Amino acid sequence: MDIIATTLQGKVRGRVEKGIASYRGIPYAAAPFGVHRFRAPAPVEPWEGIRDALEFGPTAPQRPYRPPLDQLIPDVDIPGEECLNLNVWAPPTAGEPLPVLVWIHGGSLRNGSAAMPLYDGRAFARDGVVLVSINYRLGVEGFGVFPDAPDNRGLLDQIAALTWVRDNIAGFGGDPGCVTVCGESAGATSIAALLTSPRAAGLFHRAILQSGPPHTVTREKGAGTVRAMARTLRVPATAEEFARVDRERLLDVQDGLTGGADPVSGGPGFHIVVDDDVVPADPPPPSVDLLLGCNREEYRLWFVPSGALDRVNRLTLRLALLKFRIPGRVARLYRAGRPDAKPGVILGEMATDLLLRGPLNRLADSRLADSRLGDPRPGDARPVRTYFYEFTWRSPVLGLGACHALEIGFVFDNLRHGEALSGPDAPQPLADVMHRAWVDFATSGDPGWTAWDARRPVRVFGHPGTSMVLAPRQEELRAWL
């Protein structure tokens, strides 16, 4: 059955299937090509009549992950230029305005899309939350740093999408005064920047960061990838010159330079940069409720399929300690806690804590230490709260364990489309519990466990169920200080 919703730009036609209304491929900004290429997002031209929103819209230009990750995290490629689009899942009948969850996908700022089947929002709509998923510009188009183009264009896209939600979501049954942003990996890192951006102030009221820490770099460092691409292309490192390069050629060069990089081992890539406009150098502390956490063995997504887990030997480990300036006392502590572990496991455990668990713990602690967060928000009777989780269920697929991105199928209660990572026998009861926590947080700001305090309480999502742990592995985290 078709269903019509009204936006400020015009009417859109969605579809009701199994009691859930879905609208796909709604443009929230003009196509970022032609005169809009390498520019800030521009408004959508209004349309006459009713626009079909029955199929996913074009995805941002990108190359797929390299093997074997392309099988574990299959990208969706939909050609076309109107890639700044979003999707909405909602109950089809009108009633009290519902909480809204806006999903920002990950992919190292160079991969991913809102069209991935894993991100289907019908379970959230089923449980009374309007789910919005968005596309944004990736790679050099979205995050390349140029002297003649705005910085952080992909982040500006996300802000434009959130502005669309504020202005239009009531027409889909959502409450524009109860919006939670949620993202994983690069999506979570994007949200960490949005939390401090004056451009995003008031556009959302809660935030969920899954396996993505606050991370920005200087413009000088952020421009390094563009300079390297320019040398290969033999053109000046300007947006004007890059816009003249054939798009497929640009993607080939981008992939050749960055396709083999990953968050653990590093390498050339794209970053959110401090620009004193969208991302300030001295940001205020986030003043909304936060739910944040990571997976127990994040590193295994990159170390296991690539074979790095077995290739890392004692010499490789020592060289990695020197490269990343990790003190010997830290390595000794990790070895002592894992006397039978391979060197690759020791390196991976340290990398997970250095890059993810440690920064997220410090973010949670900073909200306790900042006295400004002790005062209630206007119209609120309590201070803002922080909730921390750890996902520990271990996938049997290839020995991936509790790897990066594994939790997403559980959050979306969509295990069927997460089987590439989890296998066919992932525990549905765990998905029920985890999904419900996300629904409750989006609805009330309380996922159902103790808020972060000096005891550092962590909700552990594992098998056979969940538990509360106080300050897990704190001795190892303190070693980094």
C-alpha positions in Angstrom: 0.0 0.0 0.0 1.3 3.5 -0.9 1.4 6.3 1.6 2.0 10.0 1.1 4.0 12.3 3.4 4.6 16.1 3.0 7.9 17.8 3.3 8.9 21.5 2.9 10.2 20.6 -0.6 7.2 18.7 -1.7 5.2 15.5 -1.2 6.8 12.0 -1.3 5.2 8.6 -1.9 6.3 5.8 0.4 5.1 2.2 0.9 3.6 0.3 3.8 4.8 -3.2 4.2 4.0 -5.5 7.1 2.7 -2.6 9.1 5.7 -0.3 8.6 5.9 2.7 6.4 9.2 3.3 4.5 10.4 6.2 2.4 13.6 5.8 0.5 15.9 8.1 -1.3 14.5 11.4 -0.2 16.9 14.2 -1.2 17.9 16.5 1.7 20.3 18.6 -0.3 21.1 19.3 -4.0 23.3 16.8 -5.9 26.9 17.7 -5.0 28.2 17.8 -8.5 28.4 20.3 -11.3 28.4 23.8 -9.7 27.9 22.2 -6.2 31.0 19.9 -6.4 33.4 20.4 -3.5 31.0 23.0 -2.0 28.9 23.1 1.1 25.5 21.4 0.6 23.0 23.5 -1.2 19.2 23.4 -0.7 17.0 21.0 -2.7 14.8 22.6 -5.4 11.1 22.0 -4.5 9.2 19.7 -6.8 5.6 19.7 -8.1 3.3 16.8 -7.6 4.3 13.7 -5.7 7.8 12.3 -5.8 8.3 8.6 -5.5 10.4 7.5 -2.5 10.1 3.8 -3.1 13.7 2.9 -3.8 17.1 3.7 -2.2 18.7 6.7 -3.8 22.2 6.9 -5.3 25.1 6.2 -3.0 28.2 8.4 -2.5 31.0 7.7 -5.0 33.4 5.1 -3.6 35.3 1.9 -4.3 34.3 -1.3 -2.4 36.4 -2.7 0.4 39.3 -4.8 -0.7 39.1 -8.5 -0.3 38.4 -10.2 2.1 36.6 -7.3 3.8 34.3 -6.9 0.8 32.7 -10.2 1.7 32.3 -9.4 5.4 31.1 -5.8 4.8 29.5 -5.8 1.4 29.0 -2.3 0.1 25.9 -1.2 -2.0 26.6 0.7 -5.2 23.7 2.7 -6.6 24.8 5.0 -9.5 23.5 8.6 -9.8 24.4 12.1 -8.6 21.6 12.8 -6.1 23.6 10.9 -3.4 22.7 13.4 -0.6 19.5 11.5 0.3 18.0 9.8 3.3 15.5 7.1 4.3 12.7 7.0 6.8 11.0 4.1 8.6 7.9 4.8 10.7 4.6 3.4 11.9 2.0 4.3 9.2 -0.7 5.7 11.5 -0.7 9.1 13.2 -0.7 9.5 16.9 1.6 11.1 19.5 4.8 12.3 18.0 7.5 9.5 18.3 11.2 9.7 19.2 13.5 9.8 16.3 16.8 8.0 15.8 19.2 9.2 13.0 21.7 6.6 11.9 25.1 7.8 10.5 27.0 4.9 8.9 30.7 4.1 9.3 33.3 3.2 6.8 36.5 5.2 7.5 34.9 8.2 5.9 35.5 6.6 2.5 33.0 3.6 2.4 29.4 2.8 3.3 25.9 3.9 2.6 22.4 4.1 4.2 21.2 1.5 1.6 23.0 -1.4 3.3 20.4 -4.1 4.2 21.9 -4.3 7.7 20.6 -0.8 8.4 17.0 -1.6 7.7 15.0 0.5 10.2 11.8 -1.5 10.4 12.5 -3.0 13.9 12.9 0.5 15.4 9.7 1.6 13.7 8.0 -1.5 15.0 9.0 -0.5 18.5 7.9 3.1 18.3 11.0 4.9 17.1 11.2 6.7 13.7 14.5 5.6 12.1 16.2 7.9 9.6 19.4 6.8 7.8 21.5 9.2 5.8 24.1 9.3 3.0 26.9 11.8 3.0 29.9 12.6 0.8 32.9 10.3 1.4 36.6 10.3 0.6 38.1 13.2 -1.2 34.7 14.5 -2.2 33.6 14.8 1.4 36.7 15.1 3.5 39.5 16.1 1.2 41.2 19.3 2.5 41.7 22.0 -0.2 42.7 25.7 0.0 39.7 26.6 -2.2 36.8 24.6 -0.7 35.0 24.3 2.6 36.5 21.8 5.0 34.5 18.9 6.5 32.0 18.8 3.6 30.7 15.4 4.6 30.1 16.7 8.1 28.2 19.7 6.6 26.1 17.1 4.7 25.2 15.4 8.0 24.2 18.8 9.5 22.0 19.5 6.5 20.4 16.1 6.9 19.7 16.8 10.6 18.3 20.2 9.6 15.9 18.3 7.2 14.9 16.1 10.1 14.1 19.1 12.3 12.1 20.7 9.6 10.3 17.7 8.2 10.1 14.7 10.5 6.8 15.7 12.1 5.2 14.9 8.7 6.4 11.3 9.2 5.1 11.0 12.8 8.4 11.9 14.5 9.1 14.4 17.2 11.7 17.1 16.2 12.2 17.8 19.9 13.3 14.2 20.6 16.1 13.4 18.2 18.9 11.0 18.9 21.9 10.7 16.6 23.5 7.2 16.4 26.6 6.0 14.5 29.2 3.4 14.4 33.0 3.7 13.6 33.4 6.8 11.4 29.7 7.6 12.0 30.4 7.7 15.8 33.5 9.9 15.2 31.4 12.2 13.1 28.9 12.5 15.9 31.7 13.3 18.4 32.5 16.3 16.1 28.8 17.2 15.8 28.5 17.2 19.6 30.9 20.2 19.7 29.9 22.0 16.5 28.0 25.3 16.8 26.5 24.5 13.4 24.7 21.4 14.9 23.5 23.0 18.1 19.9 22.2 18.9 19.5 19.7 16.0 19.6 16.6 18.3 19.1 15.9 22.0 20.9 12.6 22.7 23.8 10.8 21.0 25.0 7.2 20.7 28.7 6.5 19.8 29.4 2.9 18.8 33.1 2.0 18.4 34.2 5.5 17.3 36.2 7.9 19.4 36.4 11.7 19.3 39.2 12.3 16.7 40.2 15.3 14.7 43.4 16.5 13.0 44.9 19.8 11.9 44.2 21.1 8.4 47.8 20.6 7.6 47.7 16.9 8.5 44.3 16.4 6.9 45.6 17.8 3.6 48.3 15.2 3.3 46.1 12.7 1.4 45.0 15.3 -1.1 48.6 16.3 -1.7 49.6 12.6 -2.3 46.7 12.2 -4.7 47.7 15.4 -6.5 51.2 14.0 -7.0 49.8 10.9 -8.6 47.3 12.8 -10.7 50.0 15.4 -11.6 47.6 18.3 -10.9 47.7 21.1 -8.3 46.1 20.2 -5.0 43.1 22.4 -5.4 39.4 21.6 -5.6 39.2 23.4 -8.9 41.8 21.1 -10.5 40.4 18.0 -8.8 36.9 18.8 -10.2 38.3 18.6 -13.7 39.6 15.0 -13.2 37.3 12.2 -14.4 35.5 10.8 -11.3 36.4 7.2 -12.0 40.1 8.2 -12.3 39.8 10.1 -9.0 38.3 7.1 -7.3 41.0 4.8 -8.7 43.8 7.0 -7.3 42.0 7.4 -4.0 41.6 3.7 -3.6 45.2 3.0 -4.6 46.4 5.4 -1.9 43.9 4.7 0.9 42.2 1.3 0.2 44.7 -0.7 2.1 44.7 1.5 5.3 42.7 0.6 8.4 42.1 2.2 11.8 44.5 -0.2 13.6 47.6 -0.3 11.4 47.0 3.2 10.1 48.0 4.5 6.7 46.8 7.4 4.5 43.1 8.3 4.9 40.5 11.0 5.5 39.8 12.8 8.7 37.6 15.4 10.3 39.7 18.5 10.6 39.7 21.4 13.1 38.5 24.4 11.0 37.2 26.8 13.7 33.9 27.0 11.8 32.2 23.6 11.8 34.7 22.0 14.2 36.1 24.4 16.8 39.6 24.1 18.2 38.4 24.6 21.8 35.0 23.0 21.9 32.6 23.1 24.8 31.8 19.8 26.5 28.9 17.9 25.0 25.7 18.8 26.9 23.4 16.0 25.9 22.9 12.5 27.2 25.4 10.0 25.8 25.5 6.2 25.3 28.9 5.0 24.2 31.0 1.9 24.0 32.9 -0.5 21.9 33.4 -4.2 21.2 35.8 -6.4 23.2 38.0 -7.4 20.2 37.6 -4.6 17.7 41.0 -5.3 16.1 40.0 -8.8 14.9 38.0 -7.4 11.9 41.3 -6.3 10.4 43.8 -8.7 11.9 42.0 -12.1 11.3 40.8 -11.9 7.6 44.1 -10.4 6.5 46.2 -13.0 8.4 48.0 -10.3 10.4 47.1 -12.0 13.6 49.5 -14.9 12.7 52.0 -12.8 10.9 52.8 -10.6 13.8 55.8 -12.0 15.7 57.9 -10.7 18.6 60.0 -8.6 16.3 57.0 -7.1 14.5 55.5 -6.4 17.9 58.6 -4.6 19.1 58.7 -2.5 15.9 55.1 -1.6 16.3 55.8 -0.5 19.9 58.5 1.8 18.6 56.3 3.1 15.7 53.4 4.0 18.0 55.7 5.1 20.9 54.1 2.6 23.3 56.0 2.3 26.5 57.5 -1.0 27.3 55.8 -1.1 30.7 52.4 -1.1 28.8 53.4 -4.0 26.7 54.6 -6.0 29.7 51.3 -5.4 31.5 49.3 -6.7 28.5 51.6 -9.7 28.2 51.3 -10.5 31.9 47.5 -10.5 31.7 47.6 -12.8 28.6 50.6 -15.1 29.2 49.6 -17.6 26.4 48.6 -15.0 23.8 50.2 -14.6 20.4 52.1 -11.4 19.7 49.3 -10.4 17.3 46.7 -10.7 20.0 48.8 -8.5 22.4 49.2 -5.9 19.6 45.5 -6.0 18.8 44.4 -5.7 22.4 46.7 -2.6 22.9 45.5 -1.1 19.6 41.8 -1.5 20.6 42.4 0.2 24.0 44.7 2.9 22.6 42.4 3.9 19.7 38.9 3.2 21.1 38.3 2.0 24.6 40.7 4.5 26.2 39.4 7.6 24.4 35.8 6.7 25.1 36.6 6.1 28.8 38.3 9.5 28.9 35.2 11.1 27.2 33.0 9.6 29.9 35.3 10.7 32.7 35.6 14.2 31.3 31.8 14.6 31.7 32.1 13.8 35.4 35.0 16.2 35.9 33.5 19.2 34.2 31.5 21.1 36.7 29.5 22.7 33.9 27.8 19.4 33.4 26.6 19.3 37.0 23.9 21.9 36.4 20.6 20.9 34.9 19.8 21.9 31.3 17.1 24.6 30.9 13.8 23.1 31.6 15.3 19.9 32.9 15.5 18.7 36.5 18.7 16.7 36.2 22.3 16.9 34.8 23.2 15.1 31.6 24.1 11.5 31.9 26.6 9.1 30.3 26.1 5.3 29.8 28.8 2.9 28.8 28.6 -0.6 27.2 30.9 -3.3 26.0 29.9 -5.9 23.4 31.6 -9.3 24.1 29.7 -11.9 22.2 32.2 -13.8 19.9 31.3 -14.6 16.3 32.4 -18.0 15.1 32.9 -16.8 11.5 36.6 -17.1 10.7 37.4 -16.7 14.4 36.4 -13.0 14.2 35.3 -13.0 17.9 33.8 -9.8 19.3 35.1 -7.7 16.3 34.5 -4.3 15.0 30.9 -3.7 13.5 29.6 -7.1 14.8 27.2 -5.4 17.2 25.2 -3.5 14.5 23.0 -6.5 13.6 22.0 -6.8 17.2 21.3 -3.1 17.6 19.0 -3.1 14.6 17.5 -6.4 15.6 18.5 -7.5 12.1 20.6 -10.6 12.6 19.6 -12.0 9.2 21.5 -9.3 7.3 24.4 -9.4 9.7 25.2 -13.1 9.0 28.4 -12.3 7.1 30.0 -11.3 10.4 28.0 -13.2 12.9 27.0 -16.4 11.2 23.5 -17.9 11.1 23.2 -18.8 14.8 23.7 -15.4 16.5 21.6 -15.3 19.7 18.3 -13.6 19.1 17.7 -13.0 22.9 20.9 -10.8 22.9 19.6 -8.8 20.0 16.3 -8.4 21.8 18.0 -6.9 24.9 20.5 -4.7 23.0 17.9 -3.4 20.6 15.5 -2.6 23.5 18.3 -0.6 25.2 18.8 1.6 22.1 15.0 2.1 21.8 14.7 3.0 25.5 17.6 5.5 25.2 16.1 7.1 22.2 12.8 7.4 24.0 13.8 8.5 27.5 17.5 8.9 27.6 17.9 5.9 29.9 19.0 2.5 28.3 18.3 0.6 31.5 21.5 0.5 33.6 23.5 2.7 36.0 24.9 5.9 34.6 28.6 6.5 34.5 30.1 7.7 37.8 33.3 7.3 39.7 32.9 3.5 39.8 32.9 3.4 36.0 29.9 1.0 35.5 29.8 -0.8 32.2 26.9 -2.9 30.8 28.4 -6.0 29.1 26.4 -7.5 26.2 27.6 -11.0 25.9 26.6 -14.6 26.0 24.4 -16.0 27.6 23.2 -12.6 28.6 24.1 -9.2 30.0 25.9 -8.1 33.2 27.1 -5.1 35.0 30.9 -4.7 35.5 32.7 -2.0 37.4 35.8 -0.5 35.8 36.7 -3.5 33.6 40.5 -3.8 32.9 41.2 -0.4 34.4 44.8 -1.3 35.3 45.5 -1.6 31.6 43.7 1.7 30.7 45.6 3.5 33.5 48.9 2.3 32.0 48.4 4.6 29.0 48.3 7.8 31.2 
